[in-house]
Amino acid sequence: MGRKVLGRWGIFILAALLLMLSLAGCGTEGEGGGKKDKEDDEKVSIGMCFDSFVIERWQRDRDVFVSTAKELGAEVNIQNANGDPKQQKEQIEYFIKSGMDVIVIICIDPDAIADTVKKAQDAGIKVIAYDRPIRGGGVDLYVSFDNEKVGEMMAQTMVKNNVKNGKVIMICGSPTDYNVPMVESGFEKIMRQNGNEIIDTFYCEGWKAEEAGSYVYRNMDKVVKADAIMCGNDDLASRVVHALAEKRLAGKILVAGQDADLEACQRIVEGTQLMTVYKPIGKLAQRAAQSAVILAKGEAVEDGNLSEYDDGTGRIPYLKIDPVSVTESNINEVIIKSGFHLKEDVYLNVPSKMPSD
C-alpha cells in the first residue's frame, strides 16, 4: 500500500517537474516569437502590381524580383490585374490600406491610376514605375530599359539588311503605354536618316497580339508594298509572321520585335523574323528590387545609369538598363550562352542548324 502511494506521489512530482519545464520552454519560445514578430514588423513590405502574365517575359520579371527582394530581407505581395485598369487601381488601393513601404507598378493605363499613385505617396509610400512610365504620376523612380535605343536597334538592323529608301509599316503596342512613343522616336529617327518611308502606323489596344494579325489580313494591299514591319514586341510579331506565312511572305518581308521570347528566337533561326531586342530582364528586376529596398529605407538610389524622365509633372529619376540587338549571327552568344533560353529549345524546329559547341 505504502509503495503504491509513494509511486503515485512520484508520478505527481514528475508531472509537476515536466509542467514547469514546459512552461519555462514556452516562456523562452514566447520571447523568441516576440522578437521574430518585431523583426517581421521591420521587414520591408513591397506590393507589386502586374499588368498580366499573358506576355511571356512578365513571369521572369516576377520571379527575379521576388527572389532578389527576399535575399534583401523584404517581403513581396504580387497582384495580377489581368489587363484591367480598374482592377489595378483597386490593387494599389489595397496596398495603401495594407501599409506597404513601396509599391511597384507595371502600368496598364496611367490616366486610371495617377491619382492613386499620389494617394500612396501622401501616405508615405514610395512608388516605382516598372518598365512602363506612369505619365502624370510623379513617381519616385522609373526603372526600365533605354526604350529609344530599342527603336534605334530595330531600325539599324533593318538598314543593315538593305532597307534603305524603302517602305516600312509600324505595328506598335498599346497607345496608353508611354514606352511606345519612346520606341517610335528612336525607330523613326533612323528610318528618316536612311530615306525610308513609314507608310502606316497601327496601335494594338492593350498589347493584344490578335490585333496585329488582324491588321495584316485587313491591310494586305499595304503589307505587300512594305520592305519591313516593326512590331512593338515579339508577341505582336508572332501574329504578324503567322499572317505573312499564310500569304507566303514570311521571311520576304523583314519583321522586328523585342523581348527575345522563345518563339521569336525560334523564328530568327528559322528565318521568318529578322531580329529581336533582348532586354536583360534579370538585371532590370534585380535593380528594381534593390532600389525598392533602398527607397523604403529612406535612402537615395545611386547608379551610373541614372538619368531623368519628364513624366508631365516634372523630371523624375529614370534608371535605364541597356538592351541588346539579337539576330541569327549573335543569338548563340547573347541568348543561349547567357542561359536565357536553351539551345535545344531555340533550334527545336531546325535541328540541322544547331551549333555543336
DORO-452904 format. One record per residue (C-alpha): y, z, x; residue in one letter; residue number from 1. Coordinates in steps of 0.1 Angstrom, whole numbers. Layout:
<v=Y w=Z u=X type=A seq=NUM>
...
***
This chain:
<v=0 w=0 u=0 type=M seq=1>
<v=25 w=11 u=28 type=G seq=2>
<v=17 w=-21 u=48 type=R seq=3>
<v=23 w=-42 u=17 type=K seq=4>
<v=57 w=-25 u=11 type=V seq=5>
<v=66 w=-30 u=48 type=L seq=6>
<v=56 w=-66 u=45 type=G seq=7>
<v=80 w=-71 u=16 type=R seq=8>
<v=108 w=-54 u=34 type=W seq=9>
<v=101 w=-76 u=64 type=G seq=10>
<v=103 w=-107 u=43 type=I seq=11>
<v=136 w=-94 u=27 type=F seq=12>
<v=151 w=-87 u=62 type=I seq=13>
<v=140 w=-121 u=74 type=L seq=14>
<v=155 w=-138 u=44 type=A seq=15>
<v=188 w=-119 u=49 type=A seq=16>
<v=190 w=-130 u=85 type=L seq=17>
<v=183 w=-166 u=76 type=L seq=18>
<v=210 w=-165 u=50 type=L seq=19>
<v=235 w=-150 u=75 type=M seq=20>
<v=227 w=-177 u=100 type=L seq=21>
<v=230 w=-204 u=73 type=S seq=22>
<v=264 w=-191 u=63 type=L seq=23>
<v=275 w=-190 u=99 type=A seq=24>
<v=264 w=-226 u=102 type=G seq=25>
<v=283 w=-236 u=71 type=C seq=26>
<v=314 w=-220 u=85 type=G seq=27>
<v=311 w=-240 u=117 type=T seq=28>
<v=305 w=-272 u=97 type=E seq=29>
<v=334 w=-264 u=75 type=G seq=30>
<v=357 w=-261 u=104 type=E seq=31>
<v=343 w=-294 u=118 type=G seq=32>
<v=347 w=-310 u=84 type=G seq=33>
<v=382 w=-299 u=81 type=G seq=34>
<v=390 w=-312 u=115 type=K seq=35>
<v=374 w=-345 u=106 type=K seq=36>
<v=394 w=-348 u=74 type=D seq=37>
<v=426 w=-342 u=94 type=K seq=38>
<v=416 w=-370 u=117 type=E seq=39>
<v=409 w=-392 u=87 type=D seq=40>
<v=445 w=-385 u=75 type=D seq=41>
<v=458 w=-395 u=109 type=E seq=42>
<v=440 w=-428 u=109 type=K seq=43>
<v=460 w=-460 u=104 type=V seq=44>
<v=453 w=-475 u=70 type=S seq=45>
<v=456 w=-512 u=67 type=I seq=46>
<v=455 w=-532 u=34 type=G seq=47>
<v=447 w=-569 u=39 type=M seq=48>
<v=452 w=-594 u=11 type=C seq=49>
<v=434 w=-628 u=14 type=F seq=50>
<v=442 w=-659 u=-5 type=D seq=51>
<v=404 w=-666 u=-10 type=S seq=52>
<v=373 w=-672 u=11 type=F seq=53>
<v=368 w=-708 u=-1 type=V seq=54>
<v=382 w=-721 u=32 type=I seq=55>
<v=356 w=-715 u=60 type=E seq=56>
<v=379 w=-700 u=86 type=R seq=57>
<v=391 w=-670 u=65 type=W seq=58>
<v=358 w=-653 u=68 type=Q seq=59>
<v=361 w=-654 u=106 type=R seq=60>
<v=396 w=-641 u=104 type=D seq=61>
<v=385 w=-612 u=83 type=R seq=62>
<v=355 w=-602 u=105 type=D seq=63>
<v=375 w=-603 u=137 type=V seq=64>
<v=405 w=-584 u=122 type=F seq=65>
<v=383 w=-557 u=108 type=V seq=66>
<v=363 w=-553 u=140 type=S seq=67>
<v=394 w=-550 u=161 type=T seq=68>
<v=411 w=-526 u=138 type=A seq=69>
<v=381 w=-503 u=138 type=K seq=70>
<v=380 w=-503 u=176 type=E seq=71>
<v=416 w=-491 u=175 type=L seq=72>
<v=407 w=-463 u=151 type=G seq=73>
<v=421 w=-480 u=119 type=A seq=74>
<v=406 w=-485 u=85 type=E seq=75>
<v=409 w=-518 u=67 type=V seq=76>
<v=407 w=-524 u=29 type=N seq=77>
<v=401 w=-561 u=22 type=I seq=78>
<v=412 w=-576 u=-11 type=Q seq=79>
<v=405 w=-612 u=-22 type=N seq=80>
<v=429 w=-628 u=-47 type=A seq=81>
<v=407 w=-659 u=-53 type=N seq=82>
<v=438 w=-682 u=-51 type=G seq=83>
<v=456 w=-663 u=-79 type=D seq=84>
<v=493 w=-653 u=-70 type=P seq=85>
<v=494 w=-628 u=-98 type=K seq=86>
<v=463 w=-611 u=-86 type=Q seq=87>
<v=476 w=-610 u=-51 type=Q seq=88>
<v=508 w=-593 u=-63 type=K seq=89>
<v=487 w=-567 u=-81 type=E seq=90>
<v=466 w=-561 u=-50 type=Q seq=91>
<v=498 w=-554 u=-30 type=I seq=92>
<v=510 w=-530 u=-57 type=E seq=93>
<v=476 w=-513 u=-54 type=Y seq=94>
<v=481 w=-509 u=-16 type=F seq=95>
<v=515 w=-495 u=-21 type=I seq=96>
<v=502 w=-468 u=-45 type=K seq=97>
<v=473 w=-461 u=-21 type=S seq=98>
<v=499 w=-453 u=6 type=G seq=99>
<v=488 w=-478 u=32 type=M seq=100>
<v=506 w=-478 u=66 type=D seq=101>
<v=505 w=-516 u=69 type=V seq=102>
<v=499 w=-544 u=45 type=I seq=103>
<v=487 w=-578 u=59 type=V seq=104>
<v=491 w=-608 u=36 type=I seq=105>
<v=477 w=-643 u=37 type=I seq=106>
<v=502 w=-655 u=12 type=C seq=107>
<v=494 w=-678 u=-18 type=I seq=108>
<v=529 w=-681 u=-33 type=D seq=109>
<v=558 w=-664 u=-15 type=P seq=110>
<v=580 w=-665 u=-46 type=D seq=111>
<v=555 w=-645 u=-65 type=A seq=112>
<v=553 w=-616 u=-40 type=I seq=113>
<v=587 w=-615 u=-22 type=A seq=114>
<v=600 w=-586 u=-44 type=D seq=115>
<v=567 w=-567 u=-40 type=T seq=116>
<v=570 w=-570 u=-2 type=V seq=117>
<v=604 w=-554 u=-4 type=K seq=118>
<v=590 w=-527 u=-26 type=K seq=119>
<v=563 w=-520 u=0 type=A seq=120>
<v=589 w=-518 u=28 type=Q seq=121>
<v=611 w=-495 u=7 type=D seq=122>
<v=580 w=-472 u=5 type=A seq=123>
<v=579 w=-471 u=43 type=G seq=124>
<v=550 w=-496 u=46 type=I seq=125>
<v=551 w=-523 u=73 type=K seq=126>
<v=543 w=-558 u=61 type=V seq=127>
<v=528 w=-586 u=82 type=I seq=128>
<v=526 w=-622 u=71 type=A seq=129>
<v=493 w=-635 u=84 type=Y seq=130>
<v=491 w=-672 u=93 type=D seq=131>
<v=514 w=-682 u=64 type=R seq=132>
<v=550 w=-672 u=63 type=P seq=133>
<v=564 w=-654 u=32 type=I seq=134>
<v=597 w=-671 u=26 type=R seq=135>
<v=623 w=-647 u=13 type=G seq=136>
<v=600 w=-617 u=21 type=G seq=137>
<v=618 w=-603 u=52 type=G seq=138>
<v=585 w=-591 u=66 type=V seq=139>
<v=582 w=-570 u=97 type=D seq=140>
<v=562 w=-596 u=116 type=L seq=141>
<v=549 w=-632 u=111 type=Y seq=142>
<v=517 w=-639 u=131 type=V seq=143>
<v=505 w=-675 u=131 type=S seq=144>
<v=499 w=-705 u=153 type=F seq=145>
<v=526 w=-728 u=166 type=D seq=146>
<v=525 w=-749 u=134 type=N seq=147>
<v=550 w=-775 u=146 type=E seq=148>
<v=527 w=-781 u=176 type=K seq=149>
<v=497 w=-785 u=153 type=V seq=150>
<v=515 w=-815 u=137 type=G seq=151>
<v=525 w=-829 u=170 type=E seq=152>
<v=489 w=-828 u=182 type=M seq=153>
<v=477 w=-847 u=152 type=M seq=154>
<v=503 w=-874 u=157 type=A seq=155>
<v=499 w=-876 u=195 type=Q seq=156>
<v=461 w=-881 u=192 type=T seq=157>
<v=467 w=-909 u=167 type=M seq=158>
<v=492 w=-925 u=191 type=V seq=159>
<v=467 w=-923 u=219 type=K seq=160>
<v=443 w=-942 u=197 type=N seq=161>
<v=468 w=-971 u=193 type=N seq=162>
<v=486 w=-960 u=161 type=V seq=163>
<v=520 w=-975 u=171 type=K seq=164>
<v=543 w=-994 u=148 type=N seq=165>
<v=517 w=-988 u=122 type=G seq=166>
<v=514 w=-972 u=87 type=K seq=167>
<v=503 w=-937 u=80 type=V seq=168>
<v=496 w=-915 u=50 type=I seq=169>
<v=501 w=-877 u=49 type=M seq=170>
<v=479 w=-857 u=26 type=I seq=171>
<v=494 w=-822 u=30 type=C seq=172>
<v=484 w=-788 u=18 type=G seq=173>
<v=500 w=-766 u=-8 type=S seq=174>
<v=537 w=-770 u=-14 type=P seq=175>
<v=540 w=-732 u=-16 type=T seq=176>
<v=526 w=-728 u=19 type=D seq=177>
<v=556 w=-728 u=42 type=Y seq=178>
<v=534 w=-736 u=72 type=N seq=179>
<v=531 w=-771 u=56 type=V seq=180>
<v=567 w=-782 u=64 type=P seq=181>
<v=564 w=-770 u=99 type=M seq=182>
<v=533 w=-791 u=105 type=V seq=183>
<v=550 w=-820 u=88 type=E seq=184>
<v=580 w=-817 u=110 type=S seq=185>
<v=560 w=-819 u=142 type=G seq=186>
<v=539 w=-848 u=129 type=F seq=187>
<v=568 w=-869 u=116 type=E seq=188>
<v=588 w=-865 u=148 type=K seq=189>
<v=560 w=-881 u=169 type=I seq=190>
<v=554 w=-907 u=143 type=M seq=191>
<v=591 w=-918 u=144 type=R seq=192>
<v=592 w=-919 u=182 type=Q seq=193>
<v=563 w=-944 u=181 type=N seq=194>
<v=577 w=-966 u=153 type=G seq=195>
<v=551 w=-956 u=127 type=N seq=196>
<v=560 w=-957 u=90 type=E seq=197>
<v=548 w=-929 u=67 type=I seq=198>
<v=540 w=-949 u=36 type=I seq=199>
<v=532 w=-920 u=13 type=D seq=200>
<v=531 w=-882 u=13 type=T seq=201>
<v=509 w=-862 u=-11 type=F seq=202>
<v=506 w=-824 u=-16 type=Y seq=203>
<v=474 w=-807 u=-27 type=C seq=204>
<v=482 w=-778 u=-50 type=E seq=205>
<v=465 w=-746 u=-39 type=G seq=206>
<v=449 w=-764 u=-10 type=W seq=207>
<v=424 w=-779 u=-34 type=K seq=208>
<v=403 w=-803 u=-15 type=A seq=209>
<v=392 w=-823 u=-46 type=E seq=210>
<v=429 w=-834 u=-50 type=E seq=211>
<v=428 w=-851 u=-16 type=A seq=212>
<v=397 w=-871 u=-26 type=G seq=213>
<v=412 w=-880 u=-59 type=S seq=214>
<v=444 w=-892 u=-42 type=Y seq=215>
<v=423 w=-917 u=-21 type=V seq=216>
<v=405 w=-930 u=-52 type=Y seq=217>
<v=437 w=-934 u=-72 type=R seq=218>
<v=457 w=-950 u=-44 type=N seq=219>
<v=433 w=-973 u=-27 type=M seq=220>
<v=459 w=-1000 u=-26 type=D seq=221>
<v=480 w=-979 u=-2 type=K seq=222>
<v=450 w=-965 u=17 type=V seq=223>
<v=437 w=-999 u=27 type=V seq=224>
<v=471 w=-1006 u=44 type=K seq=225>
<v=470 w=-974 u=64 type=A seq=226>
<v=460 w=-971 u=100 type=D seq=227>
<v=456 w=-934 u=98 type=A seq=228>
<v=456 w=-904 u=74 type=I seq=229>
<v=469 w=-870 u=84 type=M seq=230>
<v=452 w=-842 u=64 type=C seq=231>
<v=466 w=-807 u=61 type=G seq=232>
<v=433 w=-792 u=71 type=N seq=233>
<v=396 w=-801 u=76 type=D seq=234>
<v=387 w=-791 u=40 type=D seq=235>
<v=410 w=-818 u=27 type=L seq=236>
<v=398 w=-842 u=54 type=A seq=237>
<v=362 w=-837 u=42 type=S seq=238>
<v=370 w=-852 u=8 type=R seq=239>
<v=392 w=-879 u=23 type=V seq=240>
<v=364 w=-891 u=46 type=V seq=241>
<v=339 w=-889 u=17 type=H seq=242>
<v=361 w=-912 u=-4 type=A seq=243>
<v=366 w=-936 u=25 type=L seq=244>
<v=329 w=-937 u=32 type=A seq=245>
<v=323 w=-950 u=-4 type=E seq=246>
<v=346 w=-979 u=4 type=K seq=247>
<v=331 w=-984 u=38 type=R seq=248>
<v=363 w=-974 u=55 type=L seq=249>
<v=351 w=-942 u=72 type=A seq=250>
<v=358 w=-945 u=109 type=G seq=251>
<v=380 w=-975 u=104 type=K seq=252>
<v=410 w=-955 u=91 type=I seq=253>
<v=417 w=-927 u=115 type=L seq=254>
<v=416 w=-892 u=100 type=V seq=255>
<v=430 w=-860 u=115 type=A seq=256>
<v=427 w=-824 u=103 type=G seq=257>
<v=429 w=-788 u=115 type=Q seq=258>
<v=409 w=-756 u=117 type=D seq=259>
<v=378 w=-770 u=136 type=A seq=260>
<v=355 w=-764 u=106 type=D seq=261>
<v=318 w=-771 u=114 type=L seq=262>
<v=317 w=-802 u=92 type=E seq=263>
<v=348 w=-815 u=108 type=A seq=264>
<v=333 w=-811 u=143 type=C seq=265>
<v=302 w=-829 u=130 type=Q seq=266>
<v=323 w=-858 u=117 type=R seq=267>
<v=341 w=-860 u=150 type=I seq=268>
<v=308 w=-866 u=169 type=V seq=269>
<v=297 w=-889 u=142 type=E seq=270>
<v=329 w=-910 u=145 type=G seq=271>
<v=343 w=-905 u=110 type=T seq=272>
<v=371 w=-881 u=119 type=Q seq=273>
<v=393 w=-887 u=149 type=L seq=274>
<v=403 w=-851 u=157 type=M seq=275>
<v=409 w=-816 u=145 type=T seq=276>
<v=432 w=-788 u=158 type=V seq=277>
<v=413 w=-758 u=170 type=Y seq=278>
<v=431 w=-726 u=164 type=K seq=279>
<v=417 w=-697 u=183 type=P seq=280>
<v=412 w=-675 u=152 type=I seq=281>
<v=397 w=-647 u=172 type=G seq=282>
<v=428 w=-644 u=193 type=K seq=283>
<v=451 w=-646 u=162 type=L seq=284>
<v=431 w=-619 u=143 type=A seq=285>
<v=429 w=-596 u=173 type=Q seq=286>
<v=467 w=-598 u=179 type=R seq=287>
<v=474 w=-593 u=142 type=A seq=288>
<v=452 w=-562 u=141 type=A seq=289>
<v=467 w=-548 u=173 type=Q seq=290>
<v=502 w=-555 u=160 type=S seq=291>
<v=494 w=-538 u=127 type=A seq=292>
<v=484 w=-506 u=145 type=V seq=293>
<v=515 w=-507 u=168 type=I seq=294>
<v=538 w=-511 u=138 type=L seq=295>
<v=520 w=-483 u=119 type=A seq=296>
<v=528 w=-460 u=148 type=K seq=297>
<v=565 w=-469 u=146 type=G seq=298>
<v=565 w=-489 u=179 type=E seq=299>
<v=578 w=-524 u=186 type=A seq=300>
<v=554 w=-553 u=191 type=V seq=301>
<v=559 w=-568 u=225 type=E seq=302>
<v=543 w=-601 u=235 type=D seq=303>
<v=552 w=-631 u=257 type=G seq=304>
<v=546 w=-654 u=228 type=N seq=305>
<v=570 w=-636 u=205 type=L seq=306>
<v=599 w=-657 u=191 type=S seq=307>
<v=618 w=-658 u=158 type=E seq=308>
<v=614 w=-675 u=125 type=Y seq=309>
<v=641 w=-679 u=98 type=D seq=310>
<v=624 w=-669 u=65 type=D seq=311>
<v=655 w=-673 u=44 type=G seq=312>
<v=665 w=-636 u=46 type=T seq=313>
<v=673 w=-638 u=83 type=G seq=314>
<v=654 w=-642 u=116 type=R seq=315>
<v=622 w=-622 u=117 type=I seq=316>
<v=597 w=-617 u=147 type=P seq=317>
<v=572 w=-646 u=149 type=Y seq=318>
<v=542 w=-641 u=171 type=L seq=319>
<v=529 w=-676 u=180 type=K seq=320>
<v=494 w=-685 u=192 type=I seq=321>
<v=489 w=-719 u=209 type=D seq=322>
<v=465 w=-743 u=192 type=P seq=323>
<v=442 w=-768 u=210 type=V seq=324>
<v=437 w=-805 u=201 type=S seq=325>
<v=400 w=-814 u=198 type=V seq=326>
<v=384 w=-849 u=200 type=T seq=327>
<v=350 w=-861 u=209 type=E seq=328>
<v=360 w=-861 u=246 type=S seq=329>
<v=366 w=-823 u=248 type=N seq=330>
<v=346 w=-809 u=218 type=I seq=331>
<v=318 w=-796 u=241 type=N seq=332>
<v=343 w=-777 u=263 type=E seq=333>
<v=366 w=-763 u=236 type=V seq=334>
<v=342 w=-757 u=206 type=I seq=335>
<v=307 w=-753 u=220 type=I seq=336>
<v=313 w=-736 u=253 type=K seq=337>
<v=336 w=-711 u=236 type=S seq=338>
<v=309 w=-702 u=211 type=G seq=339>
<v=330 w=-713 u=181 type=F seq=340>
<v=301 w=-735 u=169 type=H seq=341>
<v=266 w=-740 u=182 type=L seq=342>
<v=258 w=-773 u=199 type=K seq=343>
<v=227 w=-778 u=177 type=E seq=344>
<v=249 w=-775 u=146 type=D seq=345>
<v=277 w=-798 u=158 type=V seq=346>
<v=252 w=-825 u=167 type=Y seq=347>
<v=229 w=-819 u=138 type=L seq=348>
<v=234 w=-854 u=123 type=N seq=349>
<v=235 w=-873 u=156 type=V seq=350>
<v=210 w=-855 u=179 type=P seq=351>
<v=209 w=-885 u=202 type=S seq=352>
<v=245 w=-878 u=212 type=K seq=353>
<v=237 w=-841 u=220 type=M seq=354>
<v=246 w=-833 u=256 type=P seq=355>
<v=217 w=-819 u=277 type=S seq=356>
<v=237 w=-792 u=295 type=D seq=357>
***
